[in-house]
């Protein structure tokens, strides 16, 4: 925290403008050394930049953010220079020559967290906003950055404090003039909180799917048309299509956007019993991927295969396609929708069906408050502690301790208390310059 750090905040390569950020105690001196004088706070000023030998670097817009009114809470600055790689390189070299250090991934946001500008849940929202690829991801990340989870967590924490105060009063002042049922008054508060925490933990999967992508598995026997369908949905040659059975040996994942949500569609190995070691591993991976998929699309060659492979057990919502209907009359009695990837109408129908499924699964009246597995684990731990407290009929002391432990779990969501190694893992996922 005593170092002054810098980093390009825009992507490498040729561009119209590049931004280089600074933060730390030596920022003021660094700006003066490069730009000659300090600009007015929070006002863009045009300055000619030069290195320590007086060699011109560029004409730039310089912004100065004195502490604590900056993103990091420290003295900070930004140089907006022309985006040529040589210009950025010269500026970076000049900053390094002053003894400033290149920032580590996420270090600017970590300093904002350390100075109380953001809590940990909001910092995770920053990372998600930088990584957002779809409208749904953007809205979810922006809500978290705006304090949606932090606000809900604060309300839960206030409830725990009230319940804990009641239990502590009953434990510490049994002979004082406190209501006889003071401990009993804590029970309905804890029951409501436990229900809300469990519901929030269960909803994390939806938030995780918005962030990472809703998984759709294409399944079926070899040569059922899975690779062809993947290429049609992806609108590019993502998978090899061949008449040779077993061409697809591994999972081929293609990201796309349906209904404003990120979706990952996977072409998988054909499901059959085989003695080929490599193909058998592909079948195993296909089955494993299908277990975690949000939607499974089964492709069945119902127009030529005298013994088509049908799924042994369909999950609710699975889609079954009887492929190759363009080849002629199909087999009788097979459940599913006749389909051919050659028909624009069939493909349009399937895309509508997939979109409706994704929107129904991930949409809702409001975005989930918690969006990461870390959140789910802590919410589950807090709920379990409250259930344990509610079961402590004979010992108010143990119940009070369980409530305190539940509050500690919630505090770790926003980073009130968290081990240093956990913080390191979280901020390491950020990009350089953020």
ABEGO torsion letter per residue (X at the ends): XABBBBBBABBBEBBABBBBBBBEAAAAAAAAAAAGBBBBBGBBBBBBBBBAAGBBABBBBBBBBBOABBAAGBBBBBBBBBABAAAAAAAAAAAAAAGBBBBBBGAAAAAAAAAGABBAAAAAAAAAAAABABAAAAAAAAAAAAGAAAAAAAAAAAAAAAAAAAAAAAAABAABBBBAAAAAAAAAAAAAAAAAAAAAAAAAAAAAAAAAEBBBBBBEBBGAGAAAAAAAAAGBBABBBBABBGABABBBBBBBBBGGBBBBBBBBBBBBBBABAAAAAAAAAAAAAAAABABBBBBBBABGBABBBBBABBBBGBBBBBBGAAAEBBBBGBBEBBBBAABAAAAAAAAAAAAAAAAAAABEABBBABABAAAAAAAAAAAAAAAAAAABAABAAAAAAAAAAAAAAAAAAAGABBBAAAAAAAAAABBBGX
